[in-house]
Structures are given as structure tokens and as C-alpha cells.
Amino acid sequence: MGRFCYCSKVLPGKVDVIRNRKANKKTHVEDEGPFWQALGMTGFASWLQGDHMIHCLEGESLEKVFTGLREQIQKGNKVALDLHAFYLDAFGKDYRSVEVEPKIECLLDLSVPNKPPASVKKGFFYPLLPHKEQDHRRFRLESSGKKKERHLASMAAFGVYKLTSWLQTTPQGKYIVCYSEREHLDHAANKGLNSPEWQEIAKELIDQTGLSAKDLSPAVEWL
């Protein structure tokens, strides 16, 4: 099974629609099992970061998820129709259309051995400057190649034991979408920020995204 993360821009004034859905979510229990099976999905998580939502899907393939969703909408499945209405209202995306299927490419997938029993999962994104795509591709290639130990050391400093990154292409531009799993360590943030490996990585990301060092550790709201 794979994991696929992408982000969607929330329409103006619709952030509370997303929060209210979380607070008042009503599910059709009798339909959910067959629905998720039809999509080939085994898990789902999401986060809010400013005016964007990060979606994290687990399943057989991204293509199967969206093909299955379109089919279930067409069949009138209650869960599918509820999701379709929500995404149309919150994001202006019509999930009956093939065009809304996210275009993502996994560029990095690193894991540190000896995963702890408890973890904090986080999805987040950075904008990618238009003229920095090749630099970012080189950076990710090196991070899983000749500079892999540097990247693993930076992850260990933050208490992160899994990090995956995708390049997402949208009509508005390109995004770096990330997923991480880390230990419950209160002191890890400061330790990580002060690590020489992270400072070297941060310098490259600042150049590729135009963000400040502080913005490279964005606050997100788990949904």
C-alpha cells in the first residue's frame, strides 16, 4: 500500500466549513466499508495550513482512488455524494472530473530505523519558486543519495523517523508537499533547529521557496 499527499487551496470564507465538518461529521456506517474498498483506500488524514488543506491518502494507487470516487459519485453512493458536495463547496473542485485529480510526484522517502510505538503525524507544504524546480529536484536526489546521511541526521535531531516529499503541479504553480512522523519529544524542535545539518538544508529550502527560516516549520491544524 502507498501513501499520497497533496494540498488544495480553500475558497475564501470556507475554512470554517472544513472545521464544522470535523466537529459535526455524520457518517453512513453501513456504506463506509464498501465505499473505501471501492476506492482501494486503507487510511486518510488531513491538516489545515493557513488557507490550504493537506490531504493524505493511503491505498493501492492515487489513480484507483479518484477513479473509484468518480464511479461511486455516478452510482449515487451516499458517502461519495457527501464528499463531492463538501469538496465543491470548500474548494470549488468537482470530483466528477478527471481534471481535478492531483498531479504529484514523489521525490523523497526516507525512514530512520527503530520506529517508536507512538508518533505525531504531520502533513505540510511549501510553495516552490517557478525557476527553482531543477534545483529542488537536485536537492531531493542528493538527499536520498550522496547527502542521505546529512538528511537522516537532521531528521534524527527533530525526532523525525519518516519523511516523504512530493512535487505537486497545479494551475497556480508548484508545491512541495511533505509528510512526517516523529516522536513525542517536547525538546526536539529546538534541538533540530540548532543542528548544523538542518541549517544546511534550510538554507537550500529558503532559496527554493522564498520562505523565511521560521516558515519552514509551519503550524498546522490536524483535522
SEMARZA-160594 format. One record per residue (C-alpha): residue in one letter; residue number from 1; x, y, z; chain. Coordinates in Angstrom, 1 decimal, decimal comma, always signed. Layout:
# SEMARZA-160594
[a NUM [X Y Z] A]
...
//
This chain:
# SEMARZA-160594
[m 1 [+0,0 +0,0 +0,0] A]
[g 2 [+1,2 +3,5 -0,7] A]
[r 3 [+0,8 +7,0 +0,7] A]
[f 4 [-0,1 +10,0 -1,4] A]
[c 5 [-0,2 +13,6 -0,1] A]
[y 6 [-1,3 +16,8 -1,9] A]
[c 7 [-2,8 +20,2 -1,0] A]
[s 8 [-5,9 +22,1 -2,0] A]
[k 9 [-6,5 +25,9 -1,6] A]
[v 10 [-9,6 +26,6 +0,4] A]
[l 11 [-12,1 +29,0 -1,1] A]
[p 12 [-12,4 +32,4 +0,7] A]
[g 13 [-14,6 +32,2 +3,8] A]
[k 14 [-14,7 +28,4 +3,7] A]
[v 15 [-12,2 +27,4 +6,4] A]
[d 16 [-15,0 +27,2 +9,0] A]
[v 17 [-16,9 +24,9 +6,7] A]
[i 18 [-14,0 +22,5 +7,0] A]
[r 19 [-13,7 +22,9 +10,8] A]
[n 20 [-17,5 +22,5 +11,2] A]
[r 21 [-17,4 +19,3 +9,1] A]
[k 22 [-14,8 +17,9 +11,5] A]
[a 23 [-16,9 +18,9 +14,6] A]
[n 24 [-20,3 +17,7 +13,2] A]
[k 25 [-19,3 +14,9 +10,9] A]
[k 26 [-22,0 +12,4 +10,3] A]
[t 27 [-21,1 +9,1 +8,6] A]
[h 28 [-23,1 +6,5 +6,9] A]
[v 29 [-21,6 +3,5 +8,7] A]
[e 30 [-23,4 +0,9 +6,6] A]
[d 31 [-21,9 +2,4 +3,4] A]
[e 32 [-18,3 +3,3 +4,5] A]
[g 33 [-16,8 -0,2 +4,3] A]
[p 34 [-17,8 -0,9 +0,7] A]
[f 35 [-17,1 +2,7 -0,3] A]
[w 36 [-13,4 +2,7 +0,9] A]
[q 37 [-12,9 -0,7 -0,6] A]
[a 38 [-14,1 +0,5 -3,9] A]
[l 39 [-11,5 +3,3 -3,8] A]
[g 40 [-8,8 +0,8 -2,7] A]
[m 41 [-8,2 +3,1 +0,4] A]
[t 42 [-6,9 +1,9 +3,8] A]
[g 43 [-6,5 +5,3 +5,5] A]
[f 44 [-6,9 +9,0 +5,3] A]
[a 45 [-5,7 +12,1 +7,3] A]
[s 46 [-5,8 +15,9 +6,7] A]
[w 47 [-4,5 +19,1 +8,1] A]
[l 48 [-5,1 +22,8 +7,7] A]
[q 49 [-2,2 +25,1 +7,0] A]
[g 50 [-3,4 +28,7 +6,6] A]
[d 51 [-5,8 +28,7 +3,6] A]
[h 52 [-4,8 +25,3 +2,3] A]
[m 53 [-5,8 +21,8 +3,3] A]
[i 54 [-3,3 +18,9 +3,1] A]
[h 55 [-4,8 +15,6 +2,1] A]
[c 56 [-3,0 +12,3 +3,0] A]
[l 57 [-4,5 +9,2 +1,3] A]
[e 58 [-3,3 +5,6 +1,9] A]
[g 59 [-4,2 +2,9 -0,5] A]
[e 60 [-3,4 +1,0 -3,7] A]
[s 61 [-2,8 +3,9 -6,0] A]
[l 62 [-3,9 +7,5 -6,5] A]
[e 63 [-5,4 +6,7 -9,8] A]
[k 64 [-7,6 +4,0 -8,3] A]
[v 65 [-8,8 +6,3 -5,5] A]
[f 66 [-10,0 +9,0 -7,9] A]
[t 67 [-11,4 +6,6 -10,5] A]
[g 68 [-13,3 +4,8 -7,7] A]
[l 69 [-14,6 +8,1 -6,3] A]
[r 70 [-15,9 +9,2 -9,7] A]
[e 71 [-17,6 +5,8 -10,1] A]
[q 72 [-19,2 +6,0 -6,7] A]
[i 73 [-20,5 +9,5 -7,3] A]
[q 74 [-22,0 +8,4 -10,5] A]
[k 75 [-23,7 +5,4 -8,7] A]
[g 76 [-25,1 +7,7 -6,1] A]
[n 77 [-23,3 +6,3 -3,1] A]
[k 78 [-24,2 +8,5 -0,1] A]
[v 79 [-20,7 +8,8 +1,2] A]
[a 80 [-19,4 +9,7 -2,2] A]
[l 81 [-22,1 +12,3 -2,8] A]
[d 82 [-21,4 +13,8 +0,6] A]
[l 83 [-17,7 +14,1 -0,2] A]
[h 84 [-18,5 +15,5 -3,6] A]
[a 85 [-20,7 +18,3 -2,1] A]
[f 86 [-18,1 +19,1 +0,5] A]
[y 87 [-15,2 +19,4 -1,9] A]
[l 88 [-17,2 +21,5 -4,3] A]
[d 89 [-18,3 +23,9 -1,5] A]
[a 90 [-14,9 +24,2 +0,3] A]
[f 91 [-12,5 +24,1 -2,7] A]
[g 92 [-14,6 +24,6 -5,8] A]
[k 93 [-13,5 +21,2 -7,1] A]
[d 94 [-15,8 +19,0 -8,9] A]
[y 95 [-14,6 +15,5 -8,2] A]
[r 96 [-16,6 +14,0 -11,0] A]
[s 97 [-14,0 +15,5 -13,4] A]
[v 98 [-10,7 +13,8 -14,2] A]
[e 99 [-9,1 +17,2 -14,3] A]
[v 100 [-9,2 +17,7 -10,5] A]
[e 101 [-7,1 +14,6 -9,9] A]
[p 102 [-3,9 +15,9 -8,2] A]
[k 103 [-0,7 +15,7 -10,2] A]
[i 104 [+2,0 +14,6 -7,7] A]
[e 105 [+5,5 +13,1 -8,0] A]
[c 106 [+7,3 +11,5 -5,0] A]
[l 107 [+10,8 +12,9 -4,8] A]
[l 108 [+11,9 +11,7 -1,4] A]
[d 109 [+11,0 +8,9 +1,0] A]
[l 110 [+13,3 +8,4 +4,0] A]
[s 111 [+12,9 +6,4 +7,2] A]
[v 112 [+15,1 +6,1 +10,3] A]
[p 113 [+15,2 +2,6 +11,8] A]
[n 114 [+13,6 +1,6 +15,1] A]
[k 115 [+10,3 +3,4 +14,9] A]
[p 116 [+8,9 +4,3 +18,3] A]
[p 117 [+5,5 +3,0 +19,4] A]
[a 118 [+3,8 +6,4 +19,5] A]
[s 119 [+4,1 +9,1 +16,9] A]
[v 120 [+2,9 +12,5 +15,7] A]
[k 121 [+1,9 +12,6 +12,1] A]
[k 122 [+2,1 +15,9 +10,2] A]
[g 123 [+1,4 +17,0 +6,6] A]
[f 124 [+2,5 +20,4 +5,4] A]
[f 125 [+3,6 +22,2 +2,2] A]
[y 126 [+5,9 +24,9 +0,9] A]
[p 127 [+5,5 +26,9 -2,3] A]
[l 128 [+8,2 +26,2 -4,9] A]
[l 129 [+9,5 +29,2 -6,8] A]
[p 130 [+8,9 +28,8 -10,6] A]
[h 131 [+12,6 +29,0 -11,6] A]
[k 132 [+13,8 +26,6 -8,8] A]
[e 133 [+12,3 +23,3 -9,9] A]
[q 134 [+15,5 +21,8 -11,2] A]
[d 135 [+17,4 +23,0 -8,1] A]
[h 136 [+14,7 +21,3 -5,9] A]
[r 137 [+14,9 +18,1 -7,9] A]
[r 138 [+18,7 +18,0 -7,5] A]
[f 139 [+18,3 +18,7 -3,8] A]
[r 140 [+15,9 +15,8 -3,3] A]
[l 141 [+18,0 +13,5 -5,4] A]
[e 142 [+21,1 +14,3 -3,2] A]
[s 143 [+19,0 +13,9 +0,0] A]
[s 144 [+18,4 +10,3 -0,9] A]
[g 145 [+21,8 +9,8 -2,4] A]
[k 146 [+25,2 +11,3 -1,6] A]
[k 147 [+23,8 +13,6 +1,1] A]
[k 148 [+21,4 +11,0 +2,6] A]
[e 149 [+23,3 +10,8 +5,9] A]
[r 150 [+23,0 +14,6 +6,3] A]
[h 151 [+19,3 +14,4 +5,8] A]
[l 152 [+18,9 +11,4 +8,3] A]
[a 153 [+20,9 +13,3 +10,9] A]
[s 154 [+18,6 +16,4 +10,5] A]
[m 155 [+15,6 +14,1 +10,9] A]
[a 156 [+17,0 +12,5 +14,0] A]
[a 157 [+17,7 +15,9 +15,5] A]
[f 158 [+14,0 +16,7 +15,2] A]
[g 159 [+12,9 +13,2 +16,4] A]
[v 160 [+11,5 +12,5 +12,9] A]
[y 161 [+11,8 +8,9 +11,8] A]
[k 162 [+9,9 +9,2 +8,5] A]
[l 163 [+9,8 +11,9 +5,9] A]
[t 164 [+8,2 +11,8 +2,4] A]
[s 165 [+8,0 +14,6 -0,1] A]
[w 166 [+6,1 +15,1 -3,3] A]
[l 167 [+6,2 +17,8 -6,0] A]
[q 168 [+2,6 +18,8 -6,8] A]
[t 169 [+1,8 +20,6 -10,1] A]
[t 170 [-1,3 +22,9 -10,1] A]
[p 171 [-2,6 +25,6 -12,5] A]
[q 172 [-1,5 +28,1 -9,9] A]
[g 173 [+2,1 +26,8 -9,6] A]
[k 174 [+4,1 +24,0 -7,9] A]
[y 175 [+4,2 +23,0 -4,3] A]
[i 176 [+6,5 +20,9 -2,1] A]
[v 177 [+4,1 +18,7 -0,1] A]
[c 178 [+5,6 +16,8 +2,9] A]
[y 179 [+4,5 +14,1 +5,3] A]
[s 180 [+6,4 +13,3 +8,5] A]
[e 181 [+6,2 +11,0 +11,5] A]
[r 182 [+8,1 +11,9 +14,7] A]
[e 183 [+8,4 +11,1 +18,3] A]
[h 184 [+6,5 +12,9 +21,1] A]
[l 185 [+9,6 +15,0 +22,1] A]
[d 186 [+9,0 +18,4 +23,5] A]
[h 187 [+12,6 +19,4 +23,3] A]
[a 188 [+13,1 +18,1 +19,7] A]
[a 189 [+12,1 +21,3 +17,9] A]
[n 190 [+14,9 +23,5 +19,4] A]
[k 191 [+17,4 +20,7 +19,1] A]
[g 192 [+16,5 +20,3 +15,5] A]
[l 193 [+16,6 +23,9 +14,6] A]
[n 194 [+20,1 +24,2 +16,0] A]
[s 195 [+21,5 +21,2 +14,2] A]
[p 196 [+24,1 +22,0 +11,6] A]
[e 197 [+22,5 +19,5 +9,2] A]
[w 198 [+19,1 +21,3 +9,4] A]
[q 199 [+20,7 +24,7 +9,0] A]
[e 200 [+22,4 +23,5 +5,8] A]
[i 201 [+19,1 +22,0 +4,5] A]
[a 202 [+17,1 +25,1 +5,5] A]
[k 203 [+19,4 +27,3 +3,5] A]
[e 204 [+18,6 +25,4 +0,3] A]
[l 205 [+14,9 +25,3 +1,0] A]
[i 206 [+14,8 +29,1 +1,7] A]
[d 207 [+16,4 +29,6 -1,7] A]
[q 208 [+13,9 +27,3 -3,4] A]
[t 209 [+10,7 +28,5 -1,7] A]
[g 210 [+11,4 +32,2 -0,8] A]
[l 211 [+10,2 +31,5 +2,7] A]
[s 212 [+11,9 +32,6 +5,9] A]
[a 213 [+13,6 +30,1 +8,2] A]
[k 214 [+10,7 +30,3 +10,6] A]
[d 215 [+8,2 +29,5 +7,9] A]
[l 216 [+10,0 +26,2 +7,1] A]
[s 217 [+8,4 +24,8 +10,3] A]
[p 218 [+4,7 +25,7 +9,6] A]
[a 219 [+2,0 +25,3 +12,2] A]
[v 220 [-0,8 +23,0 +11,0] A]
[e 221 [-4,2 +22,0 +12,4] A]
[w 222 [-5,0 +18,3 +12,4] A]
[l 223 [-8,5 +17,5 +11,1] A]
//
